[in-house]
Amino acid sequence: MKLGHEAIQQLLSEFGSTDPKASSHWQYYHQFLEIDGGEVAGARGFGGNSSPYWGIRKLAHLLMQRRYRRMGKSGIFSMYDRMAREISATQGRAYDLDLLRQTLTISLVDTAFKGQYPLKPVVCIIGDGFGSLASLILASGFASRIILVNLNKTLAVDLICLMKADPEVAIALPESREDVLQQKNSGAEVIAIRAKDFRWLHEFDADLVFNVVSMQEMNPEVIGEYFNEIRIIAQRREIFFYCCNREEKRLPDGTVTRFMEYPWIKGDEIYLHEKCPWHQEYYTVFPPGYHPYDGPILHRFVKMSADLT
């Protein structure tokens, strides 16, 4: 079992190892990633991590982001928006569109579906670029615990960002199934799980699972494995899944992932299914403009069926 900074150091020691769960997307983008002294460079393919905006550049970004902030209509959004500003300042990064989208995501789940899951749910996040969603959930006290699952290299980045936002956050990295069983009743706020150890996921009593634009970058069989883990949990308790991903995406090796071909089943109870309003376009400041992504991005909130057939 590795705790806190030791967990990060363990993941960094494995940086040169091949990750068996990495698709061709991540095999390509991870080759540029470097971490030196806790500073991340060459992070591509999993969100923005630019330096803070200043002066006219900051004003330009604020103007371009107004379209998205109008989508956050609730008072809860304003609270998360303030938290995101504080988190980005503490982490020494820009409050960019990627972080703003995670702010919109958690404010949606915290309002539209409140009451479906427990007041202080155990949350599982499968793939979280720069720990953005996890940072918001920790800062708000939304969850009692976070199970954070990611590929080794990206998981190291997640934990670095989480500890920049809150140096006192209690993080545990299990090294064995025995560690997992020990951590089920521990005081760790964040349990970090390597993607290669995904089969430990069902050991935790998660209430709510998030995946935001990262399943689209997995191979279909890996997507199926995560669905299976969620359904094992559903056999003993209600579990809800917020899934936001590209309707269709082609990976560098030609593999195609399709949202509607994820292993959904008729027994899943769907509360929301639509094009995600804040994930249809991105913006550029110079020259200013909004640009559509290469295909629509859907989001769905569902109570998962326990049917494993």
Secondary structure, DSSP 8 states (H G I E B T S, - for coil): -EETHHHHHHHHHTTTS--TT--HHHHHHGGG-EEETTEEES--SS--------HHHHHHHHHHHHHHHTT--SHHHHHHHHHHHHHHHHHT----HHHHHHHHHHHHHTTTTBTTB-SS-EEEEE--GGGHHHHHHHHHT--SEEEEEE-HHHHHHHHHHHHHH-TT--EEE-SSHHHHHHHTTS--SEEEEEGGGGGGGGGS--SEEEEES-GGGS-HHHHHHHHHHHHHHHTTS--EEEEEEESEEE-TTS-EEEGGGSS--TT-EEEEEEE-GGGSEEEETTTTEEEE-SS-EEEEEEE------
